[in-house]
Amino acid sequence: MFGRTGGAPTFAMGIAHMFAQAVGSRASLSIWYHFCHHVRMLFILTTVDAMTRAGRYLLQDISASLEALGRTESYPA
């Protein structure tokens, strides 16, 4: 764990150790470490994407109640 800063590498290394012990192979530790990092990044990216879409939908619903912004065929709106 030396040379690693932050909680994400520590978390990935801990999960990788558990998976490597469950499989019974210490040689697969680096594969599990990278797998954990990828899963974490996918979770973050999909969460950010979902929240951005939800925010956009909310902004469209709120702005639709205003007369000028409710016309979606208008370019400025």
C-alpha contacts under 8 A as a table, 3 or more apart, distances in Angstrom:
res1	aa1	res2	aa2	distance
1	M	4	R	5.83
1	M	10	T	7.03
1	M	13	M	7.96
4	R	9	P	6.44
4	R	10	T	7.32
5	T	9	P	7.11
5	T	10	T	7.88
6	G	9	P	6.48
6	G	10	T	7.02
7	G	10	T	5.16
7	G	11	F	5.98
8	A	11	F	5.09
8	A	12	A	6.11
8	A	37	H	7.84
9	P	12	A	5.03
9	P	13	M	5.97
9	P	37	H	7.63
10	T	13	M	5.11
10	T	14	G	6.16
11	F	14	G	5.17
11	F	15	I	6.25
12	A	15	I	5.22
12	A	16	A	5.95
12	A	33	Y	5.68
12	A	34	H	7.87
12	A	36	C	5.24
12	A	37	H	6.00
13	M	16	A	4.94
13	M	17	H	6.13
13	M	33	Y	5.68
14	G	17	H	5.17
14	G	18	M	6.43
15	I	18	M	5.09
15	I	19	F	6.22
15	I	32	W	7.85
15	I	33	Y	7.53
15	I	36	C	7.02
16	A	19	F	5.13
16	A	20	A	5.96
16	A	29	L	5.94
16	A	30	S	7.66
16	A	32	W	4.76
16	A	33	Y	4.88
16	A	36	C	6.79
17	H	20	A	5.11
17	H	21	Q	6.08
17	H	29	L	6.50
17	H	32	W	7.87
18	M	21	Q	5.21
18	M	22	A	6.16
19	F	22	A	5.01
19	F	23	V	6.23
19	F	29	L	7.97
19	F	32	W	6.80
20	A	23	V	5.20
20	A	24	G	5.86
20	A	25	S	5.50
20	A	26	R	5.74
20	A	27	A	7.98
20	A	28	S	6.15
20	A	29	L	5.56
20	A	32	W	6.96
21	Q	24	G	4.74
21	Q	25	S	6.44
21	Q	26	R	7.08
25	S	28	S	5.76
25	S	29	L	7.48
26	R	29	L	5.38
27	A	30	S	7.35
28	S	31	I	5.26
28	S	32	W	6.33
29	L	32	W	5.21
29	L	33	Y	6.10
30	S	33	Y	4.91
30	S	34	H	6.27
31	I	34	H	5.35
31	I	35	F	6.10
32	W	35	F	4.86
32	W	36	C	6.07
33	Y	36	C	5.26
33	Y	37	H	6.42
34	H	37	H	5.05
34	H	38	H	6.22
35	F	38	H	5.14
35	F	39	V	6.21
36	C	39	V	5.14
36	C	40	R	6.12
37	H	40	R	5.13
37	H	41	M	6.19
38	H	41	M	5.12
38	H	42	L	6.08
39	V	42	L	5.11
39	V	43	F	6.15
40	R	43	F	5.14
40	R	44	I	6.29
41	M	44	I	5.08
41	M	45	L	6.03
42	L	45	L	5.12
42	L	46	T	6.00
43	F	46	T	5.36
43	F	47	T	6.06
44	I	47	T	5.17
44	I	48	V	6.13
45	L	48	V	5.17
45	L	49	D	6.07
46	T	49	D	4.97
46	T	50	A	6.05
47	T	50	A	5.14
47	T	51	M	6.14
48	V	51	M	5.19
48	V	52	T	6.04
49	D	52	T	5.13
49	D	53	R	6.24
50	A	53	R	5.19
50	A	54	A	6.17
51	M	54	A	4.99
51	M	55	G	6.02
52	T	55	G	5.08
52	T	56	R	6.14
53	R	56	R	5.05
53	R	57	Y	6.18
54	A	57	Y	5.11
54	A	58	L	6.18
55	G	58	L	5.08
55	G	59	L	6.08
56	R	59	L	5.03
56	R	60	Q	6.12
57	Y	60	Q	5.08
57	Y	61	D	6.16
58	L	61	D	5.08
58	L	62	I	6.10
59	L	62	I	5.15
59	L	63	S	5.95
60	Q	63	S	5.12
60	Q	64	A	5.87
61	D	64	A	5.13
61	D	65	S	6.90
62	I	65	S	5.69
62	I	66	L	7.49
63	S	66	L	5.38
63	S	69	L	5.62
63	S	70	G	6.26
64	A	67	E	7.13
64	A	69	L	5.80
64	A	70	G	3.90
64	A	71	R	7.47
65	S	69	L	7.67
65	S	70	G	6.16
66	L	69	L	5.51
66	L	70	G	5.73
67	E	70	G	5.27
67	E	71	R	7.36
68	A	71	R	6.46
68	A	77	A	6.97
69	L	72	T	7.16
69	L	77	A	4.76
70	G	77	A	7.23
71	R	74	S	5.68
71	R	77	A	6.51
72	T	75	Y	7.58
72	T	77	A	6.18
73	E	77	A	7.75
74	S	77	A	5.37
